[in-house]
Amino acid sequence: MSGKDEVQPQPLGLVEAIIPVASLVVLVGLSFFLFGDGGAAGPSQVALTVATMIAVFVAWRRGHSLAVLNKAAVESVSSGIGAIFILFAVGALIGTWAMSGTLVAMVYYGIQILSPNYFYLTTAIICAVVSSSIGSSWTTAGTIGVGFMGIAANMGLDPAITAAAIISGAYFGDTTSPLSDSTNLASGTVGVGLYQHIRETALTSSIALLLSLVLFWWLGRPGDFDATDKILAIREFFPTSPLLFIPLVLVAALALLKVPPFTAIFLGALAGGVVAAVGSPDRVVAFAEAQDLPHILGLIKGVWLALANGYETHTGNAAIDQLVSRGGMDSMLNTIWLVITALAFGGVVEKAGVLDRLIEPIVTRTRSTGALISATVGSVVAANVVTADQYIAIVLPARMFKPAFARLGFAPIVLSRAVGATATPTSALVPWNSCGAYMAATLGVGTLHYAPYALFSVLSPLVVVALAFLNIRMPRERAQG
């Protein structure tokens, strides 16, 4: 072992802790300035990689060995493998659902039932109900969310507002469902009962959602929508039937049975392939260009291609082609690249103690109720930005602020509510966070485009802060004796 490896790492100075964070913000901001939305297709990943190297240099100067920092980056990326596989599963699902007609069926029935006047409002409500039932914002967005995006496109509605409505509803369920992993993590980290945590978080989440629904109602487009031409076009190229909803029902059932998201979504993708092969075998064989193969092999090839590369068709109808030419595992590769580089950065800065150094002075100096909650919320948001992982944004601030809450006599539920109502919703607002990257890739709308309308994600932590300043629902620990 070298002498350098034996040196005990020293705590970072405040300026040293700021350098990696500032470099991240500057480089990613410069990427978006220079490349716009194209920044997510490579330049942003380069920015994150350079910021990681800066963080490594700062930590190395303080005595952390390169081997230890490398291990921290690798372990952080490893913690995101589950999210990466879910991204692959969603890409596969979109590909087979496009080929089978499941997405088209969702649009076909949706444009007949829903009105532009209340579409955003209805979208948010339905996504909230579904996500509350299954406990997963990702599954909600990756299934019915994709369908809503197709309906909005065919109605000529704003995709950014639609994505924000989907996310608002999906994250309401993710913060209030007993099936949500982030909800369980927030309550478990602080040490409060799950249902006590849900009761308190439901208060802030419900207020935030109601205000969001008012916005989505106000943004609804007045006027009638004539869907006749679109209905006729769908009937011509993609005959529809309620049976096409079998893959969607399967995913919902598996989610309710607490089957892990990757398994549920990928089985839904395979079900979409089966529905396509049984219901539209000629379409599958034609897509695979496998007319010379035995029929069963042609079907397998078509489904395989849709899973891997997505489905593509050329009907001559631009709207139909745009709706169903999409998906595939490979469509998620840029997003996965973004997640990997972001998690590597997060692993290095966590190992170096960057967030500890930045948060510690805030924890020790907070005395008032409003300041304590504001500092907690701000630290959670900062953790989402710096570490690119909502789970770290739950665990790290909760662990660091727990003594401060105890010192001021607050019941642990006050801390768990502040963390839970902030970490999960705001994660979707950070382009390089795994949640923000997932939503952008799945819904096809850049994070910075939908963020201004994602009112629930903004209001949820603000409601927590408002309750603190108003001294509402701020229980204290009972005195022992």
N, C-alpha and C positions, 0 to 999 in steps of 0.2 A: 504494500500500500504506500502511495506517495505521501510526502509531507503535506501536499495541498489537500489530499483527501482526509487527512487527520485533523485539519483545522476545524474548530467548532464554528458553525455558521453564526454570524452576528445579526442582530435585528436590523431591519432596514431603517434608514432615516426617513423623515417625512418626504423630502424631495425625491429620494430614491424610490419610494413607493408610488409617487405620483408619475414618475417618468414612464413606466410601462403603460399605465392607464391613459396618459395624455397622448402617447405615441399611437395607441390603438385608435383613439377618437380621431386624431388628426389624419392618420393613414386611411382609415375606412371612410372618413368624410371626404378626403381627397379622391378616393376611388369613386364614390358616388358622384362627385362633382365632375370628374373627368369622363367617366364612362356611363353615368346615369344608371338605368336599370341593368345595363350590360355588365355593371360591376359585379353582380352576383354570379356571373358566368366565368369568373376567373380572377379579375383584378382584386376583388375583396378578399379572396383567399390568399393572394399574394400579400396584401396588406396585413392580414392576420399572421401570416408566417413571419414577416419582417418584425411585427410587434412582439411575437414570441421570442425571436432572437434577441431583441432589445431586453426583454424581461430576463432571458437567460444570462445575458451579460451582467445586468445589474445584480442578479442573485449570485452569480459566480464571483463577483468582486466582494461579496459579503461572506464568502466561504463555502457556498453550496457547490458540491462537485458536479461536473457535467453529467456524470453517470446518474447521480441522484435526480437531477433535473430532467434528464431524458426519461428516467423511469416514471417520474411524476406525470410527464406529458403522455406517455404510453398508457398509464393507468387511467388517466382522465379520458382519453379516447376510448379505452376499453369500456368505461362506464356508459358510453353512449352507443355501444353496439346494438342494444335493444331498440333504440330510436332509429338507427340506421336500417335495421331489418324491417321495421314498420314502414319506413319510407319505401323500401323495395316492394313490400307487400301492397302498398297503396298504388304504386305505379303499375304493378301487375293487375290489380283490381280494375283500375281505370281502363286498361287495355282490353281486358276480356268483357267488361261491361259495355264498352263502346261497340265491340264486335257483336255481342249477343243481342244488343238492342235495349239493354236495361236502362242505360242512360237516356236513350231516345224515349223510352216509355215514361220515364220520370218527367221529361220535358213535355211529352204529348199530353199526359193527364194534368200536369201542373199548369200549363197555359190555359187549360179549359176551366180549371177550378179557381186559380188565383187571379187577383186583379192587381194591376200596377199601383192602384191607389193605396193598397195596404200590403204590398208584397214584402217590403223590407221588414215591416212589423210582424207579419205572419212568419217569415223566415226565422227571425230571432226567437219567436215564441216556440215554434216547432223544434228548433235546435236546442233550446233550453230544456224542453220536456224530454227529448231523446237523450241528451247528455246527462240529465239528472237520473234517468232510468238506467243507463249503462255505465255512467261514471267515467267516460272518456271523451275529452274534447277532440282528440285526434281521430278516433273512430267516427265520431259524428261528422267532422269536416270531410273525412275521406270517403264517406258514403253519401248520405243525403246532402251534404254540403256541395259535393260535386254536381249533384242533380240540380240544386238550386242555382248554381252558377250557370248551368245550361239553360234553365228556364229564364233567368234574367237576361242572358244574351239574346234569346229569341223574342223577348218582350222589349228589347232595346233599352234596358235599364242599366244603371251604372254598376259595373263589376266591382269597383272599389267599395261602394256602399253595401252591395250584396255580401261581399266577403266580410265586411265589418259586422253585418247583421248575423252572419253565420258564426263568426268568432265570438261575438257578444253572448249569443245563446249557448254556444258550446262551452265557453268558460264559466258561465253561470253554473251549469251542471257540474263542471269539474271542481268548483269550489264548495259545492253543497251536497254532493252525493257521497254516501257511505262506501260506494264502490270505487271512488277515485283514489288513486295511489298518492297523489299529492296531498289530498285532504287527510289521509291516514298518516302520512309522513309529518305534516304540520302538527297534528295533535300528539303523535307519538314522540316527536322530538322535544316538545315542551313538557309533555307528561300530563296531559289532560284527557278526559274521556272523549272518545270519538263523537258521540252524539251531543255532548255538551259543546264541543268545538263547532259542530255543524249548526246547532241552534244559534250560536252567536254569529257565526259567519253568514248564515242565511239572512240575518237582519241587514248587514251591510251590503251583501250581494243583491238582495231584493230591492233595496233602495236604488242601487246603481243600475239594475236591470230596468226598473220602472222608468227612470229618467232616460235611459237609452231607448226604450220603446217609444217614449214621447218624441224623441229625435227621429226615429225611423218612421213613425206615423207622419211627422211633418215633412219628411223627405220624399214621401210617396208621390208618385207622379199622377196628377189628376187627369181624368179623361178616360174614355173607353178604349179597349184594346181588341182589335179584330184579329182573331187567331185563325181565321178560315184558311188563308193561304198556307200557313205553316202546318196546320193539321193535314191538309191535302198533300203537302209535300212529304210529310212523314209517312202518311199512308202509302204513298207511291213507292218510296224507297226502303222503308223499314216498317213492315206490318207490325202492329203492336198488340199486346195481350197482357192481361194481369199476371199471367204465368211468368212474364219477364221479371217480375219482382221477387222471384224465388231467391236469387242470390242476396238481395237486400234483406229479406226476412231471415235468411240463414245467419247473416252477420249479426243482426239485432238479437236473435235468439242465443247465439254463442256468447255475445257480450253480456246478456242478462245472466247467463250461466257462469259468468266470471272466467271464461276462457281468455287467456292472454291475448292482447290486441293483435300481435303478429299472426298468431294461429288463426284467430277469427277472421281477420282481413284476408289472409292468403287463401283460406278455405273458401271465402266468398269469391276470390278471384278464380279459383278452380271451378267453383259452381257456375260462374259466368261463362267459363269455357265450355262446360258441359251443356249449358242451356243453348249456347251458340251452335255447338256441334249437333245437338238433337233438333233444335228448332230451325236453324238456317244452315244446313250442311253445305249447300252450294256456295253460300257467301264465304264460309270458312275455307273451303277448298280453293275458291277463286283468289282469296287474299293470299293464300300460301303459294299460289301458282303451282299447285300440285296435281293437276289434272292427269298427269302421267303416272302418278303413284297409285297403289291400291287405296281404295276409298278411306279405310280406317287410318292409314298412314297420312293421307292428305289432311284429315281432320286433326290428327295429333300435331302435325307440322303447323297448321294454322293457329291452333290454340297456343302452341309453344311460342310462336312468333309474337302473338298478341301479348303474352305474359312478359316476354323479354323486351320487345321493341315497340309495343303498342299497336293499335289498329289504325289503318289508313284506307280511305276509300275515295273514289273520284266519281261521284254521281252526276256531276254537272250542276248540282245545286250547291252554291257556295255556303249557305247557312248549314245545310246538312253535313257537308264535308268538314266544316269547322267544328261542328259539335262532336263528331265521332272519330275524327282523325287525331288521336291523342293516346297518352298513356305509355305503359311499358316500364320495366325496371330501369332501363337505361335513361329514361327521362328524369330520373331522380339523382343522377350521378353528380351534377353540379351542386345540388343541394347537399348531398352527402359529403362532398369535398369541403363545402363551407362549414358543415358541422364538425368535421374532423379537425380542421385548422383552428376553429374557435375553441373546441374542447382542449386542444393541445395548449393553447394560450392560457386557458383557465387553469389547467393543471399546474403549469409553471408558476403563475402568479400566486396560486393558493399555497404551493410548496414554499415559495419565497416569503410568504407572509405579507403580501401586499395589502390584502383587504384587512387583515388583522391590524396592521399599522395605521391604515386610514380610518378604521372604525373605532379603534380603542380610545382615542382622545374624545370622540363624540360620546361614547358610553360613559366615561368617567366624569364628564362635565354636565351631563343632563340632570336636571333637578325637577323641573316642572312636568306635569302630566302631558301637556301639549307638545313640549319639546321632546320628551321621551318617545312618544308615538311617532312624531314627525321624523326623528332621527332613525327609528327602527324602519319605517317605511322607506326613507331615503336610502338606507343601507341595503335593504332588500333589492330595491331597483338597481342600485350600483352593482350588487352581486350578479344580478341578471345580465347587466351590460358587460361586466368584466369577465365572469366565468362562463357565460353562454349556456348556463345550465340552471333550470328552475329548481332542481333538487338541492344544489349547493346554495342557491339563494334562499332556500327554506332553512336548511340545517345550520349554515354558518352564522347568519345574524341571530337566529333563535338561540344558539349556544352562547354567543357573545353578549346578548342583551339580557339573558336570563337573570344574572346577578343584579343588574340595575333595576329590573322590575321587582325583584324580591326586596331590594333595599328600600324602595318607595312603597312597599306594602301591597302591590297589585296582585290579584289572583293570576295564576298562570294562563287562564283563558284569555286575558287581555293581550298577552304576547302572542299566543297561538293564532288568535283572530287577526291581529295586525300582520303577521307573517303570511298566513294562509290567504288572506284577501288581497295581498299585494304580489307575492311571488308568482303565482300561477297566471293571473290575468296579464300582468305587465310583461311576462316572458314573450308573449306574442307580438309585442311592439318593437322588439330588438331584432333587426334583420339577420344578425349572425347568431343569435340564440337558437338553440335547436327547435324551439317552439315557433319562433318567428319564421325561420327557414322552412319548417314543415308546412306552415299555413300558406306561405307564399308559393311553394312548389305545388301543393295539392290544389289550391284554389286558382292558381294562375294569375295572381295579382301581387305585385311587389309590396313588401311590408310597409314601406313609406307611403304607398298609395292608399292602403286601407286604414292605416293608423289614425289619420285625422277623424275618421268616422267611428272608430272602435271605442265608443264612449264608455262601455262597460269596463274595459281594461284601464281606462284613465280614472273613472269615477270610483271604482271599488276601493283603491287605497285612499282616495281623497275623503270618502265617506268615513273611513276609519279615523282619519285625522280630525275630521269635523266632530265626530262623537267625543274624541278626547278633549278638544278645546271646550266643548259644551258640557263636558263631564257627564255624559250619558252612557249608561251600560259600561261603567268602569269599576267593577266589583273589587273589593279589597279582601285580603286574607284575614280570616278571623283570628283574633288574638288567642294564643295558646295559654292555658292556665286552668 
